[in-house]
Amino acid sequence: MTTYLDRLAWGLALLTIVLWAFVPQMAMAYPVMMPKVPVVDSQPLPPVPSNDLAEADR
């Protein structure tokens, strides 16, 4: 059992070293690009004539 645990510990240590060396390079090679927010031109609405007589007297 001890031999198995020793081999498992060495294997995990080796895997950790390999991941420590290569994962940062892979992460930097493919940066995540967020989509750009589209620019929307807005224009004010034209004035609407009112048919309300009370409002027309103002």
C-alpha positions in Angstrom: 0.0 0.0 0.0 2.8 2.4 0.8 4.5 1.8 -2.6 1.2 2.6 -4.3 0.8 5.8 -2.3 4.4 6.8 -3.0 3.9 6.3 -6.7 0.6 8.2 -6.6 2.3 11.1 -4.8 5.1 11.3 -7.3 2.7 11.2 -10.2 0.6 14.0 -8.7 3.8 16.0 -8.1 4.9 15.5 -11.7 1.4 16.4 -13.0 1.4 19.6 -10.9 4.8 20.6 -12.2 3.8 20.1 -15.8 0.5 22.0 -15.3 2.3 24.8 -13.5 4.7 25.1 -16.5 2.2 24.9 -19.4 -1.2 26.1 -18.3 -0.3 29.8 -18.0 1.2 29.8 -21.5 -2.0 28.2 -22.9 -4.1 30.7 -21.0 -2.1 33.6 -22.5 -2.2 32.1 -26.0 -6.0 32.3 -26.2 -7.2 35.5 -24.5 -10.9 35.8 -24.0 -12.2 38.7 -26.0 -15.4 40.3 -24.8 -17.8 41.4 -27.6 -18.0 45.1 -28.3 -21.1 47.0 -27.4 -22.8 48.2 -30.5 -23.1 52.0 -30.8 -26.7 53.1 -31.4 -27.4 56.6 -32.6 -30.5 58.0 -31.0 -32.5 61.0 -32.3 -35.2 62.8 -30.4 -38.7 62.3 -31.5 -40.4 65.2 -33.4 -43.0 67.2 -31.5 -46.5 65.8 -31.8 -49.4 68.3 -32.2 -51.9 67.9 -29.5 -55.6 67.6 -30.2 -56.6 68.4 -26.6 -58.2 71.9 -26.5 -57.3 72.5 -22.9 -53.7 71.9 -23.6 -53.8 74.0 -26.8 -54.9 77.1 -24.8 -51.7 77.1 -22.7 
